[in-house]
Amino acid sequence: MSSARIAGFFQQWRLHLVLFALFLCLIAIAWKVSALHISERDFLQSQGDARTIRTVPLVANRGLITDRNGEPLAVSTPVKSIWVNPQEIGSEPAEIERLAKELELDLDSLSSTIARNGSREFLYVKRRLAPAEAERILALNIAGVNGQQEYQRFYPQGEVAAHLVGFSNVDDVGQEGLELTYDEWLKGVPGRRQVMKDRRGHIIEELNTIQTAQPGKNLELSIDFRLQNLAYKELKEEFVTRRAKSASIVVLDVDTGEVLAMANQPSYNPHNRSGLTDFSVLRNRAITDVFEPGSPIKAFTVTAALESGLYAPDTIIETSPGWMMVNGKEVQDILNYGTLDLTRVITKSSNIGATKIAFEIGPEPIRNVLERVGMGQVSGTGFPGEQGGVLPNHRSWSGIEIATFSFGYGLSTTALQLAQAYSVLADDGIRKPVSLLKLDEASLAELPREQVIDKKISNQVLAMLETVVDPERGGSARDARVPFYKVAGKTGTVHVVGEFGYEENVHNSLFVGLAPASNPKLVIVVIVYEPKGEEHYGGQVAAPVFSRVAAGAMRILNIAPDNLPDSESRGLAHSK
């Protein structure tokens, strides 16, 4: 065989070998492609989805809180929170520095936080930014930086309704007040959606919604914000003027038991609580704080006296010389009132008169009346921290315990309880539950009403309470008068318990008032804790607040006057 033929053979052999190798490669590629598309398709798809498809939450809007007229008290506004993936941004110090500068955060603190959470994929950096501000940050395209849609609670009325409404935390969970009580009702049900993200965590495609977010239910409160604002303003003015420790006011609808206003001092700004050092300001004192009511209890001591059949409104009681010794302790009146009838025991707020009544009828009838009107029991509003007070039930009563009990010492109550108790006297002896929520017609029709005091007796006591506000009949609460309206009420000036017993010069000042007295529509309780200055009597400190609030309430609620001068009454009748 010639050398030329041999060379040609080897050339062809090499060509065939290369072609065969290429053929084998082609078969391998085809096999691999077919395997990827057929046998390994599901596995690869799942792995790809695991790296790109994410389930992200859909934040639910928290329910609206309004007053009885639809005025917003708590609303949710859309915001965005900035979060980072520490695994992505952690290796980019320049990006961390850039992010810290844009968000006005401390660089060292941010860097150390990211470093500590390096194994995580999610870390909040700054919560609740305005949407425009958040979009500006996201538009910088910093590696590993993302935004999340959220809602922030906003309280349009601020501190005026703060104690009643409460507030929620950064995660939109109720922390205080009715935000806490009705958290399950207000909070919505979060939704979920599937999205596709790139390796930097940016959403490149929205795939589908797994679960639609359900917004929370709205809550309609019983308060009338016009009254709430008025009560808050007047209470704050008195609180500041008297340099008091604290103060509370409750305005209660006699017919329905709804709380139309409830305010406390000092208050707080629900939007900015970072500077709080005294967390007692968060308490709704009208519901959570108890106190010895003092003289307002005399109305129920007199009620028990009338129920006993041993007394009538004109029954004579001798109070001279204005003091008496009981178990070695002195019980006294401010003055020696001499001979009083039962009505003037209320008018003059005689401790001696109340004591002698209690000694004759015993403490149990008085306690029974107080229990029937709601003392010593929670009112059932469901408000967090609500107190029921203390209504003593001694196995045996000492003389001094009977005496002090008759004029409001030795028991404790809240401002709301006291308002509920007086609403019984205002509503012909009928007790009904109190409510912080607006009651619809169906709820009002089903409202439980219990006759706990005879109608005749409650009306007699109501007439006695009118004399307290009438200076012509010797009443001490002339500052509680409301122009063109008849008013009934009772003052209270209570010594405060200190380290070594009752303090001589430290008092709580109270006034419980009903207006208009001819057909009471409102019960208003005002208590000022430990006012400073020369004036400390309930008729001097608390009664003027009642007068101003009641006058405004009559106008706001359009309640007709019941004490017009004769000439004006005739003119009004003629105009009709």
HELIX and SHEET records of a PDB file:
HELIX    1   1 SER A    3  HIS A   37  1                                  35    
HELIX    2   2 ARG A   41  THR A   52  1                                  12    
HELIX    3   3 PRO A   86  ILE A   89  1                                   4    
HELIX    4   4 PRO A   93  LEU A  103  1                                  11    
HELIX    5   5 LEU A  107  ARG A  116  1                                  10    
HELIX    6   6 PRO A  131  LEU A  138  1                                   8    
HELIX    7   7 GLY A  158  VAL A  160  5                                   3    
HELIX    8   8 ALA A  162  VAL A  165  1                                   4    
HELIX    9   9 GLY A  177  THR A  181  1                                   5    
HELIX   10  10 ASP A  183  LEU A  186  1                                   4    
HELIX   11  11 PHE A  225  ARG A  242  1                                  18    
HELIX   12  12 PHE A  279  LEU A  282  5                                   4    
HELIX   13  13 ARG A  285  THR A  288  1                                   4    
HELIX   14  14 SER A  295  ILE A  297  5                                   3    
HELIX   15  15 LYS A  298  SER A  308  1                                  11    
HELIX   16  16 LEU A  342  THR A  347  1                                   6    
HELIX   17  17 ASN A  351  ILE A  361  1                                  11    
HELIX   18  18 PRO A  363  ARG A  372  1                                  10    
HELIX   19  19 GLY A  399  SER A  406  1                                   8    
HELIX   20  20 ALA A  415  ALA A  426  1                                  12    
HELIX   21  21 GLU A  441  ALA A  445  1                                   5    
HELIX   22  22 LYS A  455  VAL A  468  1                                  14    
HELIX   23  23 PRO A  471  ARG A  473  5                                   3    
HELIX   24  24 ARG A  478  ALA A  480  5                                   3    
HELIX   25  25 GLY A  538  VAL A  541  1                                   4    
HELIX   26  26 ALA A  543  ILE A  556  1                                  14    
HELIX   27  27 ASP A  566  SER A  575  1                                  10    
SHEET    1   A 3 ILE A  53  LEU A  58  0                                        
SHEET    2   A 3 GLY A 191  LYS A 197 -1                                        
SHEET    3   A 3 ILE A 203  GLN A 211 -1                                        
SHEET    1   B 4 LEU A 123  LEU A 129  0                                        
SHEET    2   B 4 PRO A  72  VAL A  84 -1                                        
SHEET    3   B 4 ILE A  65  THR A  66 -1                                        
SHEET    4   B 4 LEU A 219  GLU A 220  1                                        
SHEET    1   C 3 LEU A 123  LEU A 129  0                                        
SHEET    2   C 3 PRO A  72  VAL A  84 -1                                        
SHEET    3   C 3 VAL A 145  PHE A 154 -1                                        
SHEET    1   D 2 PHE A 167  SER A 168  0                                        
SHEET    2   D 2 GLY A 174  GLU A 176 -1                                        
SHEET    1   E 5 VAL A 259  GLN A 265  0                                        
SHEET    2   E 5 SER A 246  ASP A 253 -1                                        
SHEET    3   E 5 LEU A 522  TYR A 529 -1                                        
SHEET    4   E 5 GLY A 501  ALA A 515 -1                                        
SHEET    5   E 5 ALA A 488  GLY A 498 -1                                        
SHEET    1   F 2 ILE A 316  GLU A 318  0                                        
SHEET    2   F 2 THR A 339  ASP A 341 -1                                        
SHEET    1   G 2 TRP A 323  VAL A 326  0                                        
SHEET    2   G 2 LYS A 329  GLN A 332 -1                                        
SHEET    1   H 2 ILE A 430  ARG A 431  0                                        
SHEET    2   H 2 GLU A 450  GLN A 451 -1                                        
END                                                                             
